[in-house]
Amino acid sequence: MIISKTPFRISFFGGGTDYPAYFQEHGGAVLTTSFDKYCWISVRELPPFFGHKYRIVYSYIENVNTIEEIGHPAVRGVLNYLNHTDGLEIHHNGDLPARSGLGSSSAFTVGLLHALHAYEGRMSSKQELADKSIHIEQNVINEYVGCQDQIQTANGGFNKITFNTDGTYQIEPLILEPNRLLGLEKHLMLFFTGISRYSTDIAKTTIENIKKKSNELHHMHEMVNEAIAILNNANRPLSEFGELLHETWLYKRQLSSKVSTPQIDDIYETAKREGAIGGKLLGAGGGGFILLFVEPARQAAVCAALKDLVYVPIKFEQSGSRIVLYQPDDFESSN
């Protein structure tokens, strides 16, 4: 049995500039962090007693005999990419719902790749996990995704990720005084809107609009360095970070008509009336989780106003994808 543990991520600024269609012309950057909610993937050899070769357990259960029959696109894509031929049982568990704007699909791909590499008896570097996951999602299963989620969930931490026009990228960990980082963490509130959606449907419209929305994306790109400047200057109030989140949300809403909905707008405006300084919908948009920046003294009022939503306390994490159980089973040798 092999189990991988891969964190979800929160993207603060620069989302959209990590699409190749944008950064290959202009360069891009994001400010993002992983946090203490995870995608768990277990992999084990499937003993040869069953009428199927692959058993995949997630929100559905698949029992099939060939990789091509697997309905889950990431599982099918990863197994095809690795040319994996052993019978396998793969289980997925997530601390938070899928299709919710937290990079969960990329965390799944990274975690599965990590677990299968371990199953094959080899270590994976974080860069290898990120690069292979980007390739699998963009070129093997042809998803409309950017590049930040795979890099962030593989590496963990609080990072600025810079995307170069030649396709390379750099990861710069954000070094903050501990109390400053804790202060930021204490101002963040995460709520589930109750709406799950396929982000690629929304991302597709954003990618199609990139040339028309280049000015908005340029502004969102510039906000990455402005946000870092706020955090690095202890004389600047953290409320400025919240105000910048509000500003980036206004730009993000302009990238596609599908980013927000009247229901989401109502949630956001309700939170603002109760004291939220800023916030944004996470991921491509359309639903999922909404992040709010709220002074600690006003958080009880925001929770009361959004009592119909699920509130999820969060803490930043630093480790990225890990193998947390490594017990390779040799079925034939044990029988």
C-alpha positions in Angstrom: 0.0 0.0 0.0 1.2 3.5 -1.0 -0.5 6.6 0.2 0.3 10.1 -1.0 -0.9 13.3 0.7 -1.1 16.5 -1.5 -2.3 19.9 -0.2 -4.9 22.1 -1.8 -3.9 25.7 -2.7 -5.2 29.2 -2.4 -4.3 31.6 -5.3 -4.3 35.2 -4.1 -3.1 37.1 -7.1 -2.1 36.6 -10.7 -4.5 33.8 -11.6 -5.0 33.8 -15.4 -1.4 34.9 -16.1 -0.4 31.2 -15.6 -2.1 30.2 -18.8 0.4 29.5 -21.6 -1.7 31.6 -24.0 -0.9 34.6 -21.8 2.6 34.1 -20.3 4.2 32.9 -23.6 3.6 36.4 -24.8 3.8 38.6 -21.7 5.2 36.5 -18.9 3.2 35.8 -15.8 3.3 35.5 -12.1 1.1 34.3 -9.2 1.1 34.6 -5.4 -0.2 31.4 -4.0 -0.1 29.2 -0.9 -1.0 25.7 0.1 -3.0 25.0 3.2 -3.8 22.2 5.6 -6.5 20.4 3.6 -5.4 17.5 1.4 -6.0 15.1 -1.4 -5.2 11.5 -0.3 -4.5 8.8 -2.9 -3.8 5.2 -2.0 -2.5 2.7 -4.5 -2.0 -1.0 -4.1 -1.6 -4.0 -6.4 -4.9 -5.7 -7.1 -4.7 -9.4 -6.4 -5.6 -11.6 -9.5 -8.9 -13.0 -8.1 -11.3 -10.6 -9.5 -13.1 -10.2 -12.8 -11.5 -6.8 -13.3 -7.9 -5.5 -13.5 -8.4 -1.9 -12.3 -10.6 -0.7 -9.4 -10.9 3.1 -9.1 -12.7 4.5 -6.1 -13.7 8.2 -5.9 -17.2 9.6 -6.0 -17.8 6.7 -8.3 -16.5 3.1 -8.3 -15.0 1.8 -11.5 -14.2 -1.9 -12.0 -12.7 -2.3 -15.5 -10.2 -4.4 -17.4 -8.3 -1.9 -19.5 -7.0 1.6 -19.0 -9.0 2.8 -22.0 -12.2 1.8 -20.1 -11.4 4.0 -17.1 -13.8 7.0 -17.0 -11.7 9.2 -14.7 -9.7 11.3 -17.1 -6.7 11.9 -14.8 -6.4 8.3 -13.8 -6.6 7.2 -17.4 -4.1 9.8 -18.5 -1.6 9.1 -15.8 -1.7 5.3 -16.3 -1.4 5.8 -20.1 1.5 8.2 -19.7 3.4 5.8 -17.4 2.5 2.9 -19.6 1.4 1.1 -16.4 0.3 -2.5 -16.9 0.0 -4.0 -13.3 -3.5 -4.5 -11.9 -4.2 -1.7 -9.4 -6.7 -0.5 -6.8 -6.7 3.3 -6.5 -8.7 5.1 -3.8 -9.2 8.9 -3.6 -10.3 10.8 -0.5 -10.4 14.6 -0.3 -10.7 16.7 2.8 -12.8 19.2 0.8 -15.1 18.8 -2.3 -13.7 18.4 -5.8 -14.5 21.0 -8.5 -14.3 23.8 -5.9 -11.5 26.2 -7.0 -8.8 24.9 -4.7 -6.6 23.2 -7.3 -8.1 19.8 -6.4 -7.9 18.3 -9.9 -4.2 19.1 -10.1 -3.6 17.9 -6.5 -5.2 14.6 -7.6 -2.9 14.3 -10.6 0.2 15.2 -8.6 -0.8 12.9 -5.8 -1.5 9.9 -8.1 1.7 10.4 -10.0 3.6 10.6 -6.7 2.0 7.4 -5.4 2.6 5.5 -8.7 6.2 6.6 -8.8 6.6 5.2 -5.2 4.8 2.0 -6.3 7.4 1.7 -9.0 10.1 2.0 -6.3 11.5 5.5 -7.2 11.6 8.9 -5.6 10.0 11.9 -7.3 11.4 15.4 -7.1 8.8 18.2 -6.7 9.8 19.7 -10.0 9.3 16.3 -11.8 5.8 16.0 -10.2 4.9 19.5 -11.3 6.2 19.3 -14.8 4.8 15.9 -15.5 1.4 16.9 -14.1 1.3 20.0 -16.3 2.1 17.9 -19.3 -0.5 15.2 -18.5 -3.3 17.8 -17.8 -2.6 20.0 -20.7 -1.4 17.6 -23.4 -2.5 14.1 -22.5 -6.1 14.7 -21.3 -6.3 18.1 -22.9 -7.8 20.1 -20.0 -8.1 23.8 -20.1 -5.8 24.5 -17.1 -3.0 26.8 -16.2 0.3 25.9 -14.6 0.2 27.2 -11.1 -1.9 24.5 -9.5 0.4 21.6 -10.3 3.5 23.6 -9.2 2.0 24.8 -6.0 0.4 21.5 -4.8 3.6 19.6 -5.6 5.9 22.1 -3.8 3.8 23.5 -1.0 4.6 26.7 0.9 3.8 30.4 0.3 5.2 31.3 -3.1 5.6 33.7 -5.9 5.7 31.7 -9.1 7.1 33.5 -12.1 6.3 32.2 -15.6 8.7 33.1 -18.4 7.8 33.5 -22.1 10.0 30.5 -22.9 7.9 28.2 -20.8 10.2 28.0 -17.8 9.3 29.1 -14.3 10.8 30.1 -11.0 9.5 29.5 -7.5 10.4 32.1 -4.9 9.2 31.3 -1.3 7.8 34.3 0.4 9.9 34.9 3.5 7.9 36.8 6.1 8.3 37.6 9.8 6.3 34.9 11.6 3.9 37.3 13.2 3.2 38.9 9.9 2.4 35.5 8.3 0.2 34.5 11.3 -1.6 37.9 11.1 -2.4 37.3 7.4 -3.6 33.7 8.2 -5.9 35.1 11.0 -7.5 37.5 8.6 -8.5 34.9 6.0 -11.9 33.1 6.0 -12.8 30.3 3.6 -16.4 29.5 2.8 -17.9 26.8 0.5 -20.6 28.3 -1.7 -22.3 24.9 -2.1 -21.7 25.1 -5.9 -19.5 22.5 -7.5 -18.6 23.1 -11.2 -16.2 21.9 -13.8 -13.6 24.7 -13.9 -12.4 23.8 -17.4 -15.7 24.9 -18.8 -15.1 28.4 -17.3 -11.3 28.4 -18.0 -12.0 27.7 -21.7 -14.0 31.0 -22.0 -11.2 32.8 -20.1 -8.5 31.5 -22.4 -10.6 32.4 -25.4 -10.9 36.0 -24.0 -7.2 36.4 -23.2 -6.3 38.7 -26.1 -9.4 40.8 -25.5 -8.8 40.9 -21.7 -5.0 41.5 -21.8 -5.3 44.9 -20.0 -7.2 43.2 -17.1 -4.6 40.4 -16.9 -1.7 43.0 -17.0 -3.2 44.7 -13.9 -3.7 41.3 -12.2 -0.1 40.5 -13.0 1.1 43.7 -11.4 -0.8 43.1 -8.2 1.5 40.1 -7.4 4.4 42.4 -6.6 2.2 45.0 -4.9 0.8 42.3 -2.6 4.3 41.1 -1.8 5.3 44.7 -1.0 2.4 45.1 1.4 3.3 41.9 3.2 7.0 42.7 3.4 6.5 46.2 4.9 5.5 45.9 8.6 4.5 49.6 8.5 1.7 48.9 6.0 -1.5 47.7 7.5 -2.6 44.2 6.4 -6.0 45.7 5.5 -4.2 46.8 2.3 -3.9 43.2 1.3 -7.6 42.8 1.7 -8.3 45.9 -0.4 -6.1 44.5 -3.1 -8.0 41.2 -3.1 -11.2 43.2 -3.7 -9.5 44.9 -6.6 -8.3 41.7 -8.2 -11.8 40.2 -7.8 -13.3 43.2 -9.8 -10.8 42.5 -12.6 -11.3 38.7 -12.5 -15.0 39.2 -12.9 -14.3 40.9 -16.2 -12.4 37.9 -17.7 -15.5 35.9 -18.5 -19.2 36.3 -18.0 -19.1 32.8 -16.3 -16.7 33.8 -13.5 -19.5 35.0 -11.2 -23.2 34.5 -10.7 -25.9 36.5 -9.0 -25.8 34.0 -6.1 -22.0 34.5 -5.7 -22.3 38.3 -6.0 -24.9 38.2 -3.2 -22.6 36.2 -0.9 -19.8 38.6 -1.5 -21.9 41.7 -0.9 -23.3 40.2 2.2 -19.8 39.6 3.6 -18.8 43.1 2.7 -21.7 44.6 4.5 -20.7 42.7 7.6 -17.1 43.8 7.6 -15.2 41.9 5.0 -12.5 44.2 3.5 -12.1 42.1 0.3 -12.1 38.6 -1.1 -12.4 36.6 -4.2 -13.8 33.4 -5.6 -11.1 30.9 -5.9 -10.1 29.0 -9.1 -11.7 29.7 -12.5 -15.0 30.9 -11.0 -18.6 29.8 -11.2 -18.8 28.4 -7.7 -16.6 26.5 -5.3 -14.9 28.3 -2.4 -14.8 32.0 -1.7 -12.0 33.6 0.2 -12.6 36.6 2.4 -10.3 39.0 4.2 -11.9 40.0 7.5 -10.6 41.7 10.6 -10.7 39.1 13.4 -13.2 41.2 15.4 -15.7 41.2 12.5 -15.4 37.5 11.7 -18.2 36.3 14.0 -20.6 38.7 12.2 -19.5 37.5 8.8 -20.0 33.9 9.9 -23.5 34.7 11.2 -24.5 36.4 8.0 -23.2 33.5 5.9 -24.6 30.8 8.3 -26.0 28.8 5.4 -22.5 28.3 4.0 -19.8 25.9 5.3 -16.9 27.8 7.0 -13.5 26.1 6.8 -10.8 27.3 9.1 -7.4 27.1 7.4 -3.7 27.1 8.3 -0.8 27.5 5.8 1.3 24.4 5.1 4.9 24.1 3.8 5.5 20.5 2.8 3.7 20.0 -0.6 3.0 16.5 -1.9 4.4 13.7 0.3 4.3 9.9 0.6 2.9 9.3 4.0 2.7 5.5 3.9 5.2 3.3 2.0 4.5 -0.4 2.4 5.1 -2.0 -1.0 3.3 -5.4 -1.1 4.7 -8.2 -3.3 1.6 -10.3 -3.6 3.3 -13.3 -5.2 6.2 -13.4 -2.7 3.8 -13.3 0.3 1.7 -16.3 -0.9 
